[in-house]
Amino acid sequence: MKILIINAHPEPQSFCSSLFNSAVATLELAGHQIQSSDLYKMGFDSISGRRNYTSTKNPDYLKPQIEEMHASEVGGFASDLEAEMCKVEWCDLMIWHFPLWWFSVPAILKGWFDRVFAMGRFYGYGHIYDTGVMRGKKAMLSLTTGGPCDSYQPDGFNGDINGILRPVHRGMLEFVGFEVLTPQIFYAPAHKSQEERTAELEAYCTRLKVIESEQPISVGRY
């Protein structure tokens, strides 16, 4: 498989970054083709603006979707965005590694998605969900939380983790056509022993060795 692996944690020594590094090594060893984007290490700029484009549709009023559609037609995306877009288009599977911050992805990852998944290139003209541009491709979230597992249950004080992740699963990944795999969730790694973290990391690598055979989950409309 061709696999794109994303990391969105600012600390290279974090458990999240260890997951990213282990995923790259494990999947390469398994014979997969790998590309990666370590967003903080790259210094990826999450802020959108006219610098997203080398082309201009309307110089007097910036409407991102209009400029995105125009850039898609004329090949007018900035080189840093074009490189990331090509990675996404290339892959069969995309894996995001990130810490859950404020019930969502870190700003750098959201900004990466905002800038890279441009209208006209990744969605639009009727191409959403089942007819999405990314149909036939899979995506998986691999994330860490600050709180323990029982706090992310339907009766926990944070609520059901599936509901928390739904805006990403349905509103971002499925929206552009990706099929979603079961998320890999590491609850409160900072509060676990080194032995426990090592065991979880090893279990993750075991899963990755057979990831190509996994079937997508049903996120659903509601």
ChimeraX attribute file (.defattr): number of C-alpha atoms within 10 A of each C-alpha:
attribute: neighborCount
match mode: 1-to-1
recipient: residues
	/A:1	14
	/A:2	17
	/A:3	23
	/A:4	23
	/A:5	25
	/A:6	22
	/A:7	26
	/A:8	25
	/A:9	22
	/A:10	18
	/A:11	12
	/A:12	15
	/A:13	9
	/A:14	14
	/A:15	21
	/A:16	25
	/A:17	21
	/A:18	16
	/A:19	23
	/A:20	26
	/A:21	17
	/A:22	17
	/A:23	21
	/A:24	23
	/A:25	13
	/A:26	17
	/A:27	21
	/A:28	15
	/A:29	11
	/A:30	13
	/A:31	11
	/A:32	15
	/A:33	15
	/A:34	18
	/A:35	17
	/A:36	18
	/A:37	17
	/A:38	19
	/A:39	18
	/A:40	16
	/A:41	13
	/A:42	8
	/A:43	10
	/A:44	16
	/A:45	14
	/A:46	17
	/A:47	14
	/A:48	14
	/A:49	11
	/A:50	15
	/A:51	11
	/A:52	21
	/A:53	22
	/A:54	13
	/A:55	19
	/A:56	16
	/A:57	15
	/A:58	11
	/A:59	10
	/A:60	7
	/A:61	8
	/A:62	13
	/A:63	13
	/A:64	17
	/A:65	13
	/A:66	16
	/A:67	25
	/A:68	26
	/A:69	21
	/A:70	21
	/A:71	23
	/A:72	18
	/A:73	11
	/A:74	12
	/A:75	14
	/A:76	18
	/A:77	24
	/A:78	15
	/A:79	12
	/A:80	12
	/A:81	19
	/A:82	16
	/A:83	12
	/A:84	19
	/A:85	19
	/A:86	11
	/A:87	19
	/A:88	22
	/A:89	14
	/A:90	15
	/A:91	20
	/A:92	19
	/A:93	23
	/A:94	23
	/A:95	21
	/A:96	22
	/A:97	27
	/A:98	25
	/A:99	25
	/A:100	19
	/A:101	12
	/A:102	8
	/A:103	13
	/A:104	16
	/A:105	19
	/A:106	16
	/A:107	13
	/A:108	19
	/A:109	23
	/A:110	17
	/A:111	17
	/A:112	19
	/A:113	16
	/A:114	15
	/A:115	22
	/A:116	24
	/A:117	19
	/A:118	22
	/A:119	22
	/A:120	19
	/A:121	19
	/A:122	21
	/A:123	20
	/A:124	15
	/A:125	10
	/A:126	9
	/A:127	19
	/A:128	18
	/A:129	20
	/A:130	15
	/A:131	13
	/A:132	20
	/A:133	21
	/A:134	25
	/A:135	18
	/A:136	12
	/A:137	17
	/A:138	23
	/A:139	25
	/A:140	21
	/A:141	20
	/A:142	21
	/A:143	21
	/A:144	21
	/A:145	19
	/A:146	14
	/A:147	16
	/A:148	15
	/A:149	16
	/A:150	14
	/A:151	15
	/A:152	19
	/A:153	15
	/A:154	13
	/A:155	10
	/A:156	13
	/A:157	10
	/A:158	16
	/A:159	14
	/A:160	16
	/A:161	16
	/A:162	14
	/A:163	16
	/A:164	16
	/A:165	18
	/A:166	18
	/A:167	14
	/A:168	16
	/A:169	24
	/A:170	21
	/A:171	13
	/A:172	17
	/A:173	22
	/A:174	24
	/A:175	23
	/A:176	23
	/A:177	24
	/A:178	27
	/A:179	25
	/A:180	22
	/A:181	20
	/A:182	15
	/A:183	17
	/A:184	16
	/A:185	18
	/A:186	23
	/A:187	19
	/A:188	14
	/A:189	19
	/A:190	15
	/A:191	12
	/A:192	11
	/A:193	10
	/A:194	11
	/A:195	9
	/A:196	12
	/A:197	17
	/A:198	13
	/A:199	12
	/A:200	16
	/A:201	19
	/A:202	14
	/A:203	11
	/A:204	19
	/A:205	19
	/A:206	12
	/A:207	13
	/A:208	18
	/A:209	17
	/A:210	11
	/A:211	14
	/A:212	13
	/A:213	8
	/A:214	12
	/A:215	12
	/A:216	14
	/A:217	11
	/A:218	12
	/A:219	17
	/A:220	9
	/A:221	7
	/A:222	6
